[in-house]
Amino acid sequence: MNDRVDLSGSVFHNEVSGKYEHHHHYGPAPTATAALPAALTVFTGCDPQVDELLAALTLVPGALRDRS
């Protein structure tokens, strides 16, 4: 690669300076979360509390009355 700008064949009426810039695009910068372990696919721990919560949220047939 050449670090000069070819201005041959151009007509200028005052002083001229040329500059060539090349920007490298390497993609997005890594984030801080890239160093973290992968997210868990299942909830672990507190099994008795989870069972209790699921039991409390489970609908019992006939427990809801028609409010109309």
Backbone as CSV, one residue per row, in Angstrom:
resi,resn,N_x,N_y,N_z,CA_x,CA_y,CA_z,C_x,C_y,C_z
1,MET,0.851,-1.179,0.000,0.000,0.000,0.000,0.892,1.236,0.000
2,ASN,0.454,2.214,-0.700,1.181,3.463,-0.866,0.604,4.502,0.088
3,ASP,1.458,5.296,0.734,0.948,6.327,1.640,0.884,7.697,0.979
4,ARG,0.911,7.729,-0.344,0.821,8.995,-1.070,-0.492,9.058,-1.852
5,VAL,-1.029,10.257,-1.964,-2.245,10.486,-2.739,-1.827,11.020,-4.104
6,ASP,-2.301,10.385,-5.162,-1.939,10.797,-6.524,-2.835,11.960,-6.946
7,LEU,-2.238,13.129,-7.055,-2.973,14.311,-7.491,-2.540,14.735,-8.897
8,SER,-1.879,13.834,-9.606,-1.412,14.184,-10.945,-2.604,14.439,-11.861
9,GLY,-2.467,15.395,-12.729,-3.523,15.737,-13.669,-4.550,16.702,-13.087
10,SER,-4.361,17.125,-11.862,-5.309,18.053,-11.224,-4.816,19.483,-11.395
11,VAL,-5.732,20.431,-11.367,-5.385,21.850,-11.484,-5.771,22.532,-10.178
12,PHE,-4.799,23.181,-9.557,-5.032,23.859,-8.289,-4.609,25.313,-8.414
13,HIS,-5.277,26.203,-7.704,-4.976,27.626,-7.771,-4.406,28.150,-6.469
14,ASN,-4.097,27.259,-5.559,-3.510,27.651,-4.287,-2.805,26.417,-3.726
15,GLU,-2.291,26.511,-2.514,-1.628,25.366,-1.909,-2.627,24.247,-1.643
16,VAL,-2.159,23.020,-1.801,-3.011,21.851,-1.626,-2.251,20.805,-0.818
17,SER,-2.956,20.174,0.075,-2.375,19.016,0.763,-3.384,17.882,0.669
18,GLY,-2.901,16.690,0.467,-3.782,15.535,0.350,-3.513,14.539,1.463
19,LYS,-4.534,13.834,1.844,-4.395,12.861,2.925,-5.281,11.666,2.624
20,TYR,-4.744,10.472,2.806,-5.509,9.248,2.610,-5.653,8.569,3.965
21,GLU,-6.884,8.220,4.326,-7.132,7.515,5.580,-7.800,6.190,5.282
22,HIS,-7.325,5.169,5.943,-7.934,3.840,5.806,-8.339,3.371,7.183
23,HIS,-9.615,3.070,7.362,-10.132,2.651,8.658,-10.381,1.135,8.638
24,HIS,-9.829,0.463,9.607,-10.024,-0.983,9.729,-11.248,-1.241,10.598
25,HIS,-12.146,-2.064,10.116,-13.352,-2.412,10.868,-13.278,-3.902,11.223
26,TYR,-13.022,-4.179,12.479,-12.838,-5.553,12.918,-14.079,-6.135,13.588
27,GLY,-15.197,-5.460,13.533,-16.410,-5.950,14.182,-16.579,-5.306,15.547
28,PRO,-17.637,-5.690,16.253,-17.917,-5.062,17.542,-16.865,-5.429,18.593
29,ALA,-16.643,-4.517,19.490,-15.697,-4.766,20.574,-16.307,-5.770,21.547
30,PRO,-15.488,-6.610,22.148,-16.031,-7.570,23.116,-16.573,-6.836,24.342
31,THR,-17.578,-7.415,24.950,-18.158,-6.810,26.154,-17.659,-7.552,27.382
32,ALA,-17.873,-6.954,28.529,-17.419,-7.564,29.776,-18.108,-8.906,30.025
33,THR,-19.319,-9.085,29.509,-20.037,-10.339,29.740,-19.444,-11.498,28.939
34,ALA,-18.570,-11.203,27.987,-17.963,-12.268,27.193,-17.100,-13.187,28.054
35,ALA,-16.620,-12.701,29.183,-15.765,-13.504,30.053,-16.554,-14.312,31.081
36,LEU,-17.858,-14.094,31.155,-18.679,-14.801,32.133,-19.009,-16.208,31.652
37,PRO,-19.287,-17.137,32.577,-19.711,-18.470,32.148,-21.093,-18.413,31.505
38,ALA,-21.440,-19.451,30.769,-22.744,-19.510,30.103,-23.866,-19.521,31.139
39,ALA,-25.024,-19.005,30.763,-26.181,-18.993,31.648,-26.672,-20.415,31.894
40,LEU,-27.191,-20.646,33.075,-27.726,-21.967,33.405,-29.008,-22.226,32.627
41,THR,-29.209,-23.457,32.233,-30.417,-23.796,31.482,-31.543,-24.255,32.399
42,VAL,-31.231,-24.577,33.629,-32.247,-24.995,34.594,-32.006,-24.264,35.907
43,PHE,-33.074,-24.118,36.691,-32.956,-23.494,38.001,-32.445,-24.537,38.983
44,THR,-31.401,-24.217,39.706,-30.835,-25.180,40.648,-30.893,-24.623,42.058
45,GLY,-30.974,-25.522,43.024,-31.009,-25.118,44.423,-32.421,-24.765,44.857
46,CYS,-32.655,-24.708,46.153,-33.944,-24.310,46.727,-35.083,-25.210,46.261
47,ASP,-34.817,-26.506,46.006,-35.855,-27.408,45.509,-37.092,-27.466,46.416
48,PRO,-36.967,-27.526,47.743,-38.178,-27.547,48.579,-39.025,-26.275,48.410
49,GLN,-38.362,-25.124,48.295,-39.094,-23.859,48.126,-39.777,-23.796,46.759
50,VAL,-39.103,-24.297,45.735,-39.702,-24.308,44.394,-40.911,-25.230,44.374
51,ASP,-40.810,-26.412,45.005,-41.949,-27.336,45.069,-43.126,-26.702,45.801
52,GLU,-42.838,-25.998,46.892,-43.895,-25.332,47.659,-44.567,-24.245,46.824
53,LEU,-43.781,-23.482,46.110,-44.329,-22.424,45.267,-45.168,-22.999,44.132
54,LEU,-44.684,-24.041,43.482,-45.453,-24.657,42.398,-46.759,-25.254,42.907
55,ALA,-46.733,-25.830,44.097,-47.961,-26.382,44.682,-48.954,-25.268,44.973
56,ALA,-48.463,-24.109,45.440,-49.351,-22.983,45.737,-49.951,-22.401,44.462
57,LEU,-49.232,-22.500,43.349,-49.712,-21.932,42.085,-50.548,-22.902,41.261
58,THR,-50.591,-24.148,41.652,-51.343,-25.156,40.920,-52.831,-25.004,41.218
59,LEU,-53.617,-24.947,40.149,-55.068,-24.825,40.318,-55.668,-26.170,40.730
60,VAL,-56.525,-26.112,41.699,-57.247,-27.304,42.143,-58.596,-27.290,41.429
61,PRO,-58.987,-28.397,40.772,-60.274,-28.422,40.070,-61.421,-28.072,41.033
62,GLY,-62.265,-27.168,40.630,-63.427,-26.779,41.433,-63.109,-25.710,42.475
63,ALA,-61.844,-25.296,42.580,-61.487,-24.298,43.582,-61.932,-22.899,43.191
64,LEU,-62.074,-22.642,41.925,-62.519,-21.329,41.477,-64.025,-21.352,41.273
65,ARG,-64.672,-20.353,41.825,-66.122,-20.267,41.659,-66.455,-19.282,40.553
66,ASP,-67.563,-19.484,39.925,-68.055,-18.571,38.898,-68.524,-17.293,39.581
67,ARG,-67.964,-16.153,39.229,-68.285,-14.884,39.892,-69.306,-14.076,39.124
68,SER,-69.975,-14.664,38.162,-70.932,-13.871,37.365,-72.260,-13.736,38.040
